[in-house]
Structure formats: structure tokens, C-alpha cells
Amino acid sequence: MPSIALTDLTVRNLKPVPGKRVTYLDKVLKGFGVRVTEHGAKSYVLTYGEDRKRITLGIVGTPRRNSRIARSSTRHTSAALSEVSATSA
């Protein structure tokens, strides 16, 4: 998985790779990324845990969904997942 600085501009300029679904991980926020399908659909994702589970946070380009909001969702979701794993251990 490529690691890049995910900004609104870089996300907007990500291109699909024929025959592949690619997840681009953010260089700054651990687990935060953008998944691009072979058809060009983009979604914000959070990858977490030892077995690399993935949660979709939202679709890129929908109203009120940009990289700033997706990063905030990532921080909140990561914190909640950490609490759940700590209490279940």
C-alpha cells in the first residue's frame, strides 16, 4: 500500500489502476487512508489491528465529507476501538 500525504488536492487527483483496488495510506495519521477502486470510486478508510481490519468512514466527494472531517472520524473511531480492545483484553 502506497503511503502519501493525503490532502483534499491529492485525494482528488488519485487515479484508478486498471484491474486493481488500491489503498493509499496517509503519512501522518496512522491507519487513515483512501481506497480507490478500478472504476475510480474513492472512499475514506481506517485500517486497524494486527489483522489489518478495515472500516469505511465515508465516500470521497459526498457533501460534508473531506479529508479534514475524515481525519477527525479516524481519530474518534481509533480511540473507540482502543477502548473496546482494552476492556475486552
KADA-V570602 format. One record per residue. SS is DSSP state (a for helix, b for strand, c for the rest). NEAR is the number of other C-alpha atoms within 8 Angstrom. Layout:
# KADA-V570602
ss:SS near:NEAR
ss:SS near:NEAR
This chain:
# KADA-V570602
ss:c near:6
ss:c near:6
ss:b near:8
ss:b near:8
ss:c near:8
ss:c near:12
ss:c near:7
ss:a near:8
ss:a near:7
ss:a near:9
ss:a near:9
ss:a near:6
ss:a near:6
ss:c near:7
ss:c near:6
ss:c near:12
ss:b near:9
ss:c near:6
ss:c near:5
ss:b near:8
ss:c near:10
ss:b near:10
ss:b near:10
ss:b near:12
ss:b near:14
ss:b near:13
ss:c near:9
ss:c near:5
ss:c near:7
ss:c near:7
ss:c near:11
ss:b near:13
ss:b near:13
ss:b near:12
ss:b near:12
ss:b near:16
ss:c near:12
ss:c near:11
ss:c near:7
ss:c near:8
ss:c near:7
ss:b near:10
ss:b near:12
ss:b near:14
ss:b near:14
ss:b near:12
ss:b near:11
ss:b near:10
ss:c near:6
ss:c near:5
ss:c near:5
ss:c near:7
ss:b near:8
ss:b near:8
ss:b near:7
ss:b near:8
ss:b near:11
ss:b near:9
ss:b near:9
ss:c near:9
ss:c near:6
ss:c near:6
ss:c near:4
ss:c near:5
ss:c near:11
ss:c near:9
ss:a near:9
ss:a near:6
ss:a near:9
ss:a near:12
ss:a near:10
ss:a near:8
ss:a near:9
ss:a near:12
ss:a near:8
ss:a near:8
ss:a near:8
ss:a near:9
ss:a near:8
ss:a near:8
ss:a near:8
ss:a near:8
ss:a near:8
ss:a near:8
ss:a near:8
ss:a near:7
ss:a near:6
ss:a near:5
ss:c near:4
